[in-house]
Amino acid sequence: MANKKDYYELLGVGRDANEAQLKKAYRAMAKKHHPDNNLDNKTAAEEKMKEINEAYSILSDSGKRKTYDQFGHAAFEQGGGAGGFHGGVDFSDIIGSFFGGGGGMDFGDIFGGGGRSRPRPRRGADLQSRLNIKFEEAVFGATKEVQLQSYEACSTCSGSGAKPGTFAESCKKCNGTGSERITQQSFMGIMTKIVPCTACKGEGRIIKDVCTTCRGQGRVRTTKTLEVTVPKGIDNGQSIRLGGKGEMGEKGAPPGDLYITVAVSPHKLFTRDGLQLHLEIPITFVQAALGDEISVPLLDGESVKHKITAGTQPGTIVQLRGKGVPNVHNPRSVGDLIVKLNVTVPTALNDKQKEILRGFNDAMGEDYVNHKKKWLDKVKGYFG
């Protein structure tokens, strides 16, 4: 117990956090520590997820949260609920002794009747999926289809779990409350505690004729196809959240969410750095020396004209504003296209071409030769 971390600290919320804040914090922590997102240390991630799930299951239940706030982890050391302290002593017995022993004090009465509430159906699980998209689809957006397996409401019984034409009956043992009182005689007197009804298992109702399709579960596992809108500017590894598209919850509980992680395939010409697109264009020595007008391809298949000035140096950068990647949160904000001009040097010259180049070198005169000589002098000066 001493090694257990405070549940509020685990979820990163204050002790006054409301239900919405708890839910938001739980989803963020679950996404961050999900084993599928921590493949390099999956075992540690699984342990962390167990702690996060345990913390949320306690704090999201008003009755259990009141108990935890007053008694901490000790209240849940046996069985995961307000059942007792470590060592097998019943927690309600101890509380009862504080309030007069044999008077039959009900643990649920002390905390506002929390022990009487039937177990709430669990929210559906969040689902994870992966979507492969093209480079262009990541930049300009797209509509794609995703197939996944999940639990859906049984079409035969419409999710009731009962055979068509029949209905679930209120449990006669607990009168539909889902719980029952158990009175025990102990050395401290008569003790009463509230436990889930053994007849209906805490449901408050009993299905006599179960649906043969879902076997009374109210849901079946099926494969479904969803249409997904890929937003403009999404980057490799980012996720798209589809609220309520996860697995169906148990017995009417809300469904979970679907998180789709995109994998963007590389492009043959363009690369991406945030909102900037990068492109390298080869030009000849003659184009760089004399100047020229070239056609710069754009990612959308169009092109723009660009004038190369005479004397352009290798590695010159040209910036085309607004021709990059849209911001995924604000598509009206678009990055730039960064073009790098690479001067290509011929590698296989014939005799005539070599003769022309030597003549060119001689024709450049002293200024051209001295340019190289001055650079060599700088090198010598630098090294002493």
KEKE-3310 file (N, C-alpha, C; in steps of 0.2 Angstrom, whole numbers, plus 5000, padded with zeros to 4 digits):
npx = (5004:5010:5018:5010:5004:4996:4980:4974:4986:4991:4982:4984:4977:4968:4962:4949:4943:4931:4919:4920:4933:4940:4937:4943:4956:4959:4958:4968:4980:4978:4980:4993:5000:4997:5001:5002:5007:5019:5030:5043:5045:5035:5030:5032:5023:5011:5009:5008:4996:4987:4988:4983:4970:4964:4965:4956:4944:4940:4940:4930:4918:4906:4903:4914:4924:4922:4925:4938:4944:4943:4948:4959:4970:4969:4956:4953:4961:4957:4950:4947:4937:4926:4928:4936:4950:4968:4972:4961:4951:4934:4930:4918:4915:4924:4921:4908:4911:4915:4904:4895:4895:4885:4874:4870:4875:4875:4887:4885:4875:4883:4890:4882:4873:4881:4884:4873:4870:4868:4881:4888:4886:4900:4909:4912:4926:4941:4946:4960:4967:4976:4980:4986:4991:4994:5007:5003:4989:4990:4994:4984:4972:4959:4946:4944:4942:4940:4942:4937:4936:4924:4913:4896:4878:4867:4858:4847:4841:4841:4850:4845:4847:4838:4827:4819:4803:4802:4805:4817:4816:4812:4822:4818:4823:4831:4823:4825:4835:4848:4857:4860:4857:4868:4869:4879:4885:4897:4912:4912:4899:4882:4884:4881:4882:4882:4880:4883:4869:4866:4858:4855:4867:4870:4864:4850:4840:4833:4836:4826:4824:4836:4844:4848:4857:4866:4868:4863:4871:4869:4876:4887:4901:4908:4913:4916:4914:4921:4919:4932:4937:4952:4961:4967:4985:4989:5001:5014:5012:5003:4986:4969:4954:4939:4925:4915:4915:4921:4921:4905:4897:4894:4878:4870:4878:4889:4898:4915:4930:4937:4953:4963:4978:4989:4999:5011:5016:5032:5037:5042:5049:5047:5050:5046:5045:5038:5028:5034:5038:5050:5061:5073:5081:5089:5101:5110:5128:5129:5116:5116:5127:5124:5110:5092:5076:5066:5055:5046:5040:5025:5017:5003:5002:5003:5013:5025:5033:5051:5063:5080:5094:5108:5124:5121:5124:5129:5118:5109:5095:5078:5063:5046:5032:5017:5016:5017:5013:4997:4992:4987:4977:4973:4969:4970:4981:4996:5011:5028:5036:5052:5065:5079:5093:5103:5118:5123:5138:5146:5151:5157:5166:5170:5184:5182:5174:5181:5192:5185:5181:5194:5198:5188:5192:5204:5200:5194:5203:5214:5207:5198:5207:5214:5204:5203:5216:5216:5208:5215:5226:5219:5217:5230:5233:5225:5229:5241)
npy = (4994:5006:5009:5013:5025:5041:5042:5054:5060:5051:5053:5066:5077:5089:5087:5092:5090:5088:5077:5078:5083:5073:5063:5068:5069:5055:5050:5056:5052:5038:5037:5041:5032:5020:5003:5000:5012:5013:5004:5001:4999:4990:4982:4990:5000:4993:4990:5003:5007:4998:5004:5017:5014:5008:5019:5028:5020:5020:5034:5039:5034:5040:5035:5027:5036:5045:5037:5034:5047:5049:5038:5033:5022:5011:5007:4999:4988:4975:4966:4976:4985:4995:4985:4980:4981:4977:4961:4955:4959:4966:4981:4988:4983:4988:5002:5002:4999:5011:5018:5013:4999:4986:4991:4988:4996:5003:5002:5009:5018:5028:5034:5041:5032:5026:5013:5006:5008:5001:4992:5002:5001:4997:5009:5008:5001:5011:5011:5007:5011:5010:5019:5020:5033:5043:5054:5066:5066:5068:5081:5088:5083:5071:5058:5043:5025:5015:4999:4989:4978:4977:4978:4979:4984:4971:4965:4957:4957:4970:4975:4972:4960:4951:4938:4940:4947:4944:4950:4958:4954:4962:4959:4948:4946:4956:4967:4974:4983:4979:4976:4968:4966:4960:4953:4950:4941:4946:4947:4960:4963:4964:4966:4974:4974:4980:4971:4966:4959:4942:4935:4942:4947:4960:4967:4970:4966:4951:4941:4929:4922:4922:4931:4922:4925:4934:4929:4934:4945:4957:4963:4961:4954:4962:4966:4982:4996:5012:5029:5040:5057:5064:5076:5092:5094:5085:5075:5063:5049:5056:5057:5053:5057:5049:5052:5042:5031:5020:5004:4997:5001:4992:4985:4997:5007:5021:5022:5019:5028:5030:5030:5034:5032:5039:5034:5040:5039:5041:5054:5055:5066:5077:5083:5084:5096:5100:5113:5116:5113:5104:5105:5099:5105:5102:5111:5117:5121:5131:5137:5142:5151:5160:5163:5159:5154:5143:5129:5126:5112:5109:5102:5099:5096:5106:5120:5133:5147:5152:5163:5162:5170:5177:5170:5163:5154:5137:5128:5138:5145:5146:5153:5149:5157:5151:5139:5128:5117:5115:5121:5110:5113:5125:5128:5138:5144:5142:5134:5137:5133:5127:5128:5121:5125:5115:5114:5105:5095:5090:5073:5065:5070:5073:5075:5087:5095:5096:5104:5115:5120:5122:5132:5142:5143:5150:5161:5168:5175:5185:5189:5178:5168:5173:5174:5161:5160:5170:5164:5152:5159:5164:5152:5148:5158:5156:5144:5148)
npz = (5000:5004:4993:4983:4971:4973:4967:4961:4957:4948:4937:4935:4940:4950:4967:4967:4955:4942:4935:4921:4919:4925:4916:4904:4907:4910:4897:4890:4897:4895:4881:4880:4887:4881:4877:4863:4859:4865:4861:4863:4876:4881:4892:4903:4900:4900:4914:4918:4912:4919:4932:4929:4924:4936:4944:4938:4938:4952:4955:4946:4951:4961:4974:4978:4977:4987:4998:4995:4996:5010:5016:5009:5000:5008:5009:4998:4997:4997:4985:4977:4979:4990:5001:5011:5023:5021:5025:5028:5036:5037:5030:5032:5045:5053:5052:5057:5070:5075:5076:5086:5086:5089:5083:5070:5060:5044:5031:5019:5022:5029:5020:5011:5005:4995:4994:4990:4976:4960:4951:4938:4921:4910:4901:4883:4875:4870:4853:4842:4827:4811:4797:4781:4770:4755:4752:4746:4750:4763:4764:4757:4761:4762:4759:4766:4768:4782:4789:4803:4817:4830:4844:4842:4844:4846:4833:4833:4845:4848:4857:4869:4875:4878:4872:4856:4858:4871:4888:4900:4917:4932:4946:4958:4970:4975:4972:4961:4964:4963:4973:4989:5007:5019:5034:5048:5062:5073:5083:5087:5087:5079:5061:5046:5029:5012:4997:4979:4972:4973:4965:4953:4950:4952:4943:4943:4936:4928:4914:4907:4895:4885:4871:4857:4848:4853:4865:4877:4880:4873:4863:4849:4840:4826:4809:4803:4792:4791:4786:4784:4787:4782:4788:4781:4780:4790:4799:4798:4809:4817:4825:4821:4829:4832:4840:4850:4841:4844:4853:4857:4873:4888:4890:4887:4891:4886:4870:4866:4860:4844:4838:4825:4818:4807:4793:4783:4766:4758:4746:4729:4725:4733:4750:4768:4781:4795:4791:4779:4763:4754:4739:4727:4713:4699:4689:4675:4672:4663:4663:4676:4675:4665:4667:4666:4663:4672:4675:4689:4698:4707:4721:4719:4706:4697:4690:4692:4685:4686:4687:4684:4690:4681:4686:4697:4711:4716:4726:4729:4737:4734:4739:4739:4743:4752:4746:4752:4766:4773:4789:4801:4811:4807:4792:4783:4785:4778:4774:4766:4750:4748:4738:4732:4722:4713:4705:4692:4688:4673:4670:4661:4648:4631:4620:4613:4620:4632:4627:4624:4637:4642:4634:4638:4652:4650:4643:4653:4660:4672:4683:4686:4688:4699:4708:4713:4718:4728:4737:4741:4747:4758:4765:4768:4776:4787:4792:4797)
capx = (5000:5014:5021:5005:5004:4990:4976:4974:4993:4992:4978:4987:4971:4967:4957:4942:4942:4924:4918:4922:4940:4943:4937:4948:4963:4960:4959:4975:4985:4978:4983:5000:5004:4995:5006:5004:5011:5026:5033:5050:5044:5028:5029:5031:5017:5005:5009:5006:4989:4984:4987:4978:4963:4962:4963:4949:4938:4939:4938:4924:4913:4906:4904:4921:4929:4921:4928:4945:4946:4943:4953:4965:4971:4967:4949:4952:4966:4955:4944:4946:4931:4926:4926:4940:4957:4972:4972:4954:4946:4929:4930:4912:4915:4928:4917:4903:4913:4916:4897:4891:4895:4880:4868:4868:4876:4876:4892:4882:4872:4888:4893:4876:4870:4885:4884:4867:4870:4870:4887:4887:4889:4906:4909:4915:4934:4943:4949:4966:4968:4981:4978:4991:4989:4999:5010:4998:4983:4992:4995:4978:4967:4956:4941:4946:4938:4944:4938:4939:4932:4922:4906:4890:4872:4864:4852:4841:4837:4841:4854:4842:4850:4833:4825:4814:4796:4802:4809:4820:4811:4815:4825:4813:4827:4833:4817:4827:4840:4855:4861:4856:4860:4870:4870:4884:4887:4905:4914:4910:4891:4879:4887:4877:4885:4878:4884:4879:4864:4869:4853:4855:4874:4870:4861:4844:4835:4835:4834:4825:4825:4841:4844:4852:4862:4872:4869:4861:4876:4866:4881:4890:4907:4907:4917:4912:4918:4919:4922:4936:4940:4959:4962:4973:4991:4991:5008:5015:5011:4997:4980:4962:4949:4932:4921:4909:4916:4924:4917:4899:4897:4890:4871:4868:4884:4891:4903:4922:4932:4942:4959:4966:4985:4991:5006:5012:5021:5036:5036:5048:5052:5046:5050:5042:5048:5033:5023:5037:5039:5057:5062:5079:5080:5096:5102:5117:5133:5127:5110:5119:5131:5120:5103:5088:5069:5064:5048:5046:5034:5021:5014:4997:5003:5004:5020:5026:5040:5055:5069:5087:5098:5115:5129:5118:5128:5127:5115:5105:5088:5072:5057:5039:5027:5011:5015:5019:5008:4992:4992:4981:4973:4971:4970:4971:4989:5000:5019:5031:5040:5059:5068:5086:5096:5109:5122:5126:5144:5147:5156:5160:5167:5174:5189:5180:5171:5187:5195:5181:5182:5200:5198:5184:5196:5210:5197:5192:5208:5217:5202:5195:5212:5216:5199:5205:5222:5215:5205:5221:5230:5216:5218:5236:5234:5221:5233:5248)
capy = (5000:5012:5011:5015:5032:5044:5041:5060:5062:5047:5056:5073:5081:5091:5083:5095:5089:5086:5071:5079:5084:5066:5059:5071:5067:5048:5048:5059:5047:5031:5037:5042:5026:5014:4999:5001:5018:5012:4997:5000:4997:4988:4979:4995:5003:4989:4991:5010:5007:4995:5009:5022:5011:5007:5026:5031:5016:5023:5041:5040:5032:5045:5032:5025:5042:5048:5032:5035:5053:5049:5032:5032:5015:5006:5005:4995:4984:4968:4965:4982:4990:4997:4979:4979:4983:4972:4956:4951:4963:4969:4988:4990:4981:4993:5008:5000:4999:5018:5021:5010:4992:4981:4994:4986:5002:5001:5006:5013:5024:5033:5038:5044:5027:5024:5005:5003:5009:4995:4993:5005:4997:5000:5012:5004:5002:5014:5007:5010:5008:5013:5021:5022:5037:5046:5061:5072:5066:5071:5088:5092:5080:5066:5054:5036:5020:5011:4993:4987:4974:4980:4976:4983:4982:4965:4967:4953:4959:4978:4977:4971:4954:4946:4935:4944:4945:4944:4956:4957:4955:4965:4954:4948:4945:4963:4971:4978:4988:4976:4974:4965:4967:4954:4954:4945:4941:4946:4948:4967:4964:4963:4970:4974:4977:4979:4968:4965:4954:4936:4932:4946:4949:4967:4970:4973:4962:4945:4939:4922:4919:4926:4931:4916:4928:4938:4925:4939:4951:4963:4965:4955:4957:4962:4970:4988:5000:5019:5034:5045:5063:5065:5084:5095:5095:5080:5073:5056:5048:5059:5053:5056:5055:5049:5051:5037:5026:5014:4998:4998:5000:4986:4987:5004:5012:5025:5018:5022:5032:5027:5034:5032:5034:5039:5033:5044:5036:5046:5056:5054:5073:5082:5081:5089:5098:5104:5116:5118:5108:5105:5102:5100:5105:5102:5116:5116:5126:5136:5140:5146:5156:5165:5164:5156:5153:5136:5128:5123:5108:5110:5096:5098:5094:5112:5122:5140:5149:5155:5166:5161:5176:5175:5170:5159:5149:5130:5128:5144:5144:5150:5152:5151:5157:5149:5133:5122:5113:5119:5120:5105:5116:5131:5126:5145:5146:5138:5135:5138:5128:5129:5125:5122:5124:5111:5115:5099:5095:5084:5068:5062:5075:5071:5079:5094:5098:5098:5109:5121:5122:5125:5139:5146:5145:5154:5167:5171:5180:5185:5189:5172:5164:5176:5172:5155:5161:5173:5159:5148:5163:5164:5146:5148:5163:5153:5139:5150)
capz = (5000:5004:4987:4978:4970:4974:4961:4958:4954:4942:4932:4934:4941:4957:4971:4966:4948:4941:4931:4914:4920:4926:4909:4899:4910:4909:4890:4888:4900:4892:4875:4881:4890:4878:4875:4856:4857:4868:4859:4865:4883:4882:4898:4908:4898:4902:4921:4919:4910:4924:4937:4926:4924:4943:4947:4935:4940:4958:4955:4942:4955:4967:4981:4979:4977:4994:5002:4994:4999:5017:5019:5004:4997:5013:5008:4992:4997:4996:4980:4972:4981:4997:5004:5017:5024:5020:5031:5028:5041:5033:5031:5035:5052:5057:5052:5061:5077:5076:5076:5091:5086:5087:5081:5063:5056:5037:5028:5014:5025:5031:5014:5007:5001:4989:4993:4987:4969:4957:4947:4932:4915:4908:4894:4878:4875:4864:4848:4839:4820:4807:4790:4776:4765:4751:4754:4744:4754:4770:4763:4754:4764:4758:4762:4766:4772:4787:4792:4810:4821:4836:4847:4840:4846:4843:4828:4834:4851:4848:4862:4876:4878:4878:4866:4853:4861:4879:4891:4906:4923:4938:4950:4964:4977:4977:4970:4955:4966:4961:4979:4995:5013:5022:5041:5051:5069:5074:5090:5089:5087:5072:5056:5040:5023:5006:4992:4973:4972:4970:4960:4946:4949:4953:4937:4945:4932:4926:4908:4907:4889:4882:4864:4855:4844:4857:4871:4882:4881:4870:4858:4845:4837:4819:4805:4801:4788:4792:4781:4788:4784:4783:4788:4777:4784:4795:4798:4799:4816:4820:4825:4820:4834:4830:4846:4850:4836:4847:4855:4861:4880:4891:4892:4886:4892:4880:4867:4867:4854:4839:4836:4819:4817:4800:4791:4776:4762:4756:4739:4725:4724:4739:4757:4772:4787:4797:4786:4773:4758:4751:4733:4724:4706:4696:4684:4672:4674:4658:4666:4682:4673:4660:4669:4662:4666:4673:4677:4696:4699:4713:4723:4716:4699:4693:4690:4691:4681:4690:4683:4687:4688:4679:4691:4702:4714:4718:4733:4730:4739:4732:4743:4736:4748:4752:4741:4756:4769:4777:4796:4802:4815:4803:4785:4780:4786:4773:4774:4760:4746:4748:4732:4732:4715:4713:4699:4690:4684:4669:4673:4655:4643:4626:4619:4610:4626:4636:4624:4625:4644:4644:4631:4643:4658:4648:4642:4659:4662:4678:4688:4687:4691:4705:4713:4716:4721:4734:4742:4743:4751:4764:4768:4771:4782:4792:4796:4800)
cpx = (5004:5017:5016:5005:4997:4986:4975:4980:4993:4988:4980:4981:4971:4962:4950:4940:4935:4924:4921:4930:4943:4943:4942:4955:4964:4962:4966:4980:4984:4981:4990:5004:5001:5000:5008:5008:5018:5029:5040:5050:5037:5026:5027:5024:5010:5004:5006:4998:4985:4982:4982:4971:4960:4960:4957:4943:4936:4936:4932:4918:4912:4906:4911:4926:4928:4925:4936:4948:4947:4948:4958:4964:4969:4960:4948:4958:4964:4949:4943:4940:4931:4924:4930:4947:4961:4972:4966:4949:4941:4929:4924:4911:4918:4924:4911:4904:4914:4909:4893:4891:4889:4874:4866:4869:4878:4881:4890:4878:4877:4890:4887:4873:4874:4885:4878:4866:4872:4877:4885:4890:4895:4906:4913:4922:4935:4947:4955:4966:4973:4979:4984:4988:4995:5001:5005:4992:4984:4992:4988:4972:4963:4950:4943:4941:4942:4939:4941:4934:4930:4915:4901:4884:4869:4858:4846:4837:4837:4845:4851:4845:4844:4830:4819:4807:4796:4806:4812:4816:4815:4817:4820:4817:4829:4828:4820:4833:4847:4859:4857:4861:4862:4872:4874:4885:4894:4906:4912:4902:4889:4881:4883:4881:4881:4883:4880:4874:4866:4864:4854:4862:4874:4867:4854:4838:4838:4832:4833:4826:4830:4841:4849:4858:4868:4872:4868:4866:4873:4871:4884:4896:4906:4912:4913:4917:4916:4923:4926:4938:4947:4959:4968:4979:4993:4997:5009:5015:5006:4991:4974:4958:4942:4928:4915:4909:4920:4919:4911:4900:4893:4883:4869:4873:4886:4897:4910:4923:4936:4947:4963:4973:4987:4998:5007:5017:5026:5035:5043:5052:5052:5047:5047:5046:5043:5028:5027:5038:5046:5058:5069:5078:5088:5096:5109:5121:5131:5121:5112:5123:5128:5113:5099:5081:5067:5057:5049:5040:5031:5018:5007:4997:5004:5011:5020:5033:5044:5061:5076:5091:5105:5120:5126:5123:5125:5124:5110:5098:5083:5066:5050:5034:5020:5010:5017:5013:5003:4993:4985:4976:4970:4973:4972:4978:4993:5007:5021:5035:5047:5062:5075:5089:5103:5112:5125:5133:5145:5152:5160:5160:5171:5179:5187:5178:5176:5191:5192:5181:5188:5201:5194:5188:5201:5206:5195:5197:5210:5212:5199:5200:5214:5210:5200:5211:5221:5212:5210:5225:5226:5217:5224:5237:5230:5225:5240:5253)
cpy = (5006:5014:5013:5023:5035:5044:5048:5062:5057:5050:5063:5078:5083:5087:5086:5094:5086:5080:5072:5080:5077:5062:5061:5069:5060:5047:5050:5054:5040:5031:5038:5036:5019:5009:4999:5007:5018:5005:4996:4998:4995:4985:4985:4999:4999:4990:4998:5010:5004:5000:5015:5020:5010:5014:5029:5027:5018:5030:5043:5038:5036:5041:5030:5031:5045:5043:5033:5042:5053:5044:5030:5025:5010:5003:5000:4990:4976:4968:4971:4986:4992:4991:4978:4981:4976:4967:4953:4954:4967:4976:4990:4988:4986:5000:5007:5001:5006:5021:5017:5003:4989:4984:4992:4992:5000:5005:5011:5019:5030:5037:5040:5038:5024:5016:5002:5004:5003:4997:4997:5001:5001:5003:5008:5006:5007:5010:5011:5007:5012:5014:5023:5027:5040:5052:5067:5072:5069:5079:5092:5089:5075:5062:5047:5032:5016:5005:4991:4982:4977:4977:4981:4980:4976:4967:4963:4955:4967:4980:4975:4965:4949:4944:4939:4942:4945:4950:4954:4958:4958:4959:4954:4948:4952:4969:4976:4983:4985:4975:4971:4966:4960:4956:4948:4946:4941:4947:4955:4968:4962:4968:4969:4977:4976:4976:4967:4959:4948:4933:4935:4948:4956:4971:4973:4970:4956:4943:4931:4919:4924:4925:4926:4919:4931:4934:4930:4945:4957:4966:4960:4959:4957:4967:4976:4992:5007:5023:5039:5051:5064:5073:5086:5096:5090:5077:5066:5054:5051:5055:5057:5053:5055:5047:5047:5032:5020:5008:5000:4997:4994:4989:4994:5009:5015:5021:5022:5026:5028:5032:5030:5035:5034:5038:5035:5041:5042:5048:5056:5061:5077:5079:5086:5090:5103:5107:5118:5112:5109:5101:5104:5100:5106:5107:5115:5122:5132:5140:5145:5152:5162:5167:5160:5156:5146:5135:5124:5119:5109:5103:5094:5096:5100:5114:5130:5141:5153:5157:5165:5167:5173:5175:5166:5154:5142:5131:5134:5142:5148:5148:5154:5151:5154:5142:5127:5118:5117:5117:5115:5108:5122:5131:5133:5147:5140:5139:5137:5132:5131:5125:5126:5120:5121:5112:5108:5099:5089:5080:5065:5066:5072:5076:5086:5098:5100:5104:5116:5124:5125:5132:5144:5148:5150:5161:5171:5176:5180:5185:5183:5167:5167:5175:5166:5156:5165:5168:5155:5152:5164:5158:5145:5152:5160:5148:5141:5153)
cpz = (5000:4998:4981:4977:4971:4967:4957:4954:4948:4936:4930:4935:4948:4961:4970:4959:4947:4936:4924:4914:4921:4919:4904:4901:4908:4901:4888:4891:4897:4885:4875:4883:4887:4876:4867:4854:4861:4867:4861:4873:4885:4888:4903:4906:4900:4910:4922:4918:4916:4930:4935:4927:4931:4946:4944:4937:4947:4958:4951:4945:4961:4974:4983:4980:4984:4999:5001:4997:5006:5020:5015:5002:5001:5012:5003:4992:4996:4991:4976:4973:4988:5002:5010:5017:5022:5026:5032:5033:5037:5035:5034:5043:5056:5057:5057:5068:5079:5078:5081:5090:5084:5085:5074:5058:5049:5034:5023:5016:5027:5026:5009:5002:4995:4988:4990:4979:4966:4952:4940:4926:4912:4901:4889:4877:4869:4859:4845:4832:4816:4800:4786:4771:4761:4754:4752:4748:4761:4769:4761:4757:4759:4762:4761:4770:4776:4789:4798:4813:4828:4838:4845:4843:4842:4839:4830:4840:4852:4854:4869:4879:4878:4872:4863:4856:4868:4881:4898:4912:4928:4943:4957:4971:4979:4975:4965:4958:4964:4967:4984:5001:5016:5029:5044:5058:5070:5081:5092:5088:5080:5067:5050:5034:5017:5000:4985:4974:4969:4965:4953:4945:4949:4947:4939:4941:4930:4919:4908:4901:4885:4874:4862:4850:4848:4864:4878:4884:4878:4864:4855:4842:4830:4816:4802:4797:4789:4787:4786:4784:4786:4783:4784:4782:4789:4793:4800:4806:4820:4820:4824:4825:4832:4837:4845:4844:4838:4848:4859:4868:4882:4893:4893:4888:4886:4877:4868:4860:4850:4837:4830:4818:4810:4798:4784:4772:4759:4748:4736:4724:4730:4746:4761:4778:4790:4792:4780:4769:4755:4744:4730:4717:4703:4690:4681:4674:4669:4661:4672:4680:4669:4662:4664:4666:4666:4675:4684:4697:4706:4715:4720:4709:4694:4693:4690:4688:4686:4686:4687:4685:4686:4685:4697:4705:4716:4725:4734:4732:4737:4736:4740:4741:4747:4747:4745:4759:4773:4784:4797:4806:4812:4796:4781:4780:4783:4773:4767:4756:4746:4743:4732:4725:4715:4706:4697:4686:4680:4671:4667:4649:4637:4624:4617:4616:4631:4633:4625:4632:4645:4640:4635:4649:4656:4646:4648:4662:4669:4684:4690:4691:4698:4710:4717:4720:4728:4739:4745:4748:4758:4768:4771:4777:4788:4796:4797:4795)
residu = (MET:ALA:ASN:LYS:LYS:ASP:TYR:TYR:GLU:LEU:LEU:GLY:VAL:GLY:ARG:ASP:ALA:ASN:GLU:ALA:GLN:LEU:LYS:LYS:ALA:TYR:ARG:ALA:MET:ALA:LYS:LYS:HIS:HIS:PRO:ASP:ASN:ASN:LEU:ASP:ASN:LYS:THR:ALA:ALA:GLU:GLU:LYS:MET:LYS:GLU:ILE:ASN:GLU:ALA:TYR:SER:ILE:LEU:SER:ASP:SER:GLY:LYS:ARG:LYS:THR:TYR:ASP:GLN:PHE:GLY:HIS:ALA:ALA:PHE:GLU:GLN:GLY:GLY:GLY:ALA:GLY:GLY:PHE:HIS:GLY:GLY:VAL:ASP:PHE:SER:ASP:ILE:ILE:GLY:SER:PHE:PHE:GLY:GLY:GLY:GLY:GLY:MET:ASP:PHE:GLY:ASP:ILE:PHE:GLY:GLY:GLY:GLY:ARG:SER:ARG:PRO:ARG:PRO:ARG:ARG:GLY:ALA:ASP:LEU:GLN:SER:ARG:LEU:ASN:ILE:LYS:PHE:GLU:GLU:ALA:VAL:PHE:GLY:ALA:THR:LYS:GLU:VAL:GLN:LEU:GLN:SER:TYR:GLU:ALA:CYS:SER:THR:CYS:SER:GLY:SER:GLY:ALA:LYS:PRO:GLY:THR:PHE:ALA:GLU:SER:CYS:LYS:LYS:CYS:ASN:GLY:THR:GLY:SER:GLU:ARG:ILE:THR:GLN:GLN:SER:PHE:MET:GLY:ILE:MET:THR:LYS:ILE:VAL:PRO:CYS:THR:ALA:CYS:LYS:GLY:GLU:GLY:ARG:ILE:ILE:LYS:ASP:VAL:CYS:THR:THR:CYS:ARG:GLY:GLN:GLY:ARG:VAL:ARG:THR:THR:LYS:THR:LEU:GLU:VAL:THR:VAL:PRO:LYS:GLY:ILE:ASP:ASN:GLY:GLN:SER:ILE:ARG:LEU:GLY:GLY:LYS:GLY:GLU:MET:GLY:GLU:LYS:GLY:ALA:PRO:PRO:GLY:ASP:LEU:TYR:ILE:THR:VAL:ALA:VAL:SER:PRO:HIS:LYS:LEU:PHE:THR:ARG:ASP:GLY:LEU:GLN:LEU:HIS:LEU:GLU:ILE:PRO:ILE:THR:PHE:VAL:GLN:ALA:ALA:LEU:GLY:ASP:GLU:ILE:SER:VAL:PRO:LEU:LEU:ASP:GLY:GLU:SER:VAL:LYS:HIS:LYS:ILE:THR:ALA:GLY:THR:GLN:PRO:GLY:THR:ILE:VAL:GLN:LEU:ARG:GLY:LYS:GLY:VAL:PRO:ASN:VAL:HIS:ASN:PRO:ARG:SER:VAL:GLY:ASP:LEU:ILE:VAL:LYS:LEU:ASN:VAL:THR:VAL:PRO:THR:ALA:LEU:ASN:ASP:LYS:GLN:LYS:GLU:ILE:LEU:ARG:GLY:PHE:ASN:ASP:ALA:MET:GLY:GLU:ASP:TYR:VAL:ASN:HIS:LYS:LYS:LYS:TRP:LEU:ASP:LYS:VAL:LYS:GLY:TYR:PHE:GLY)
# end
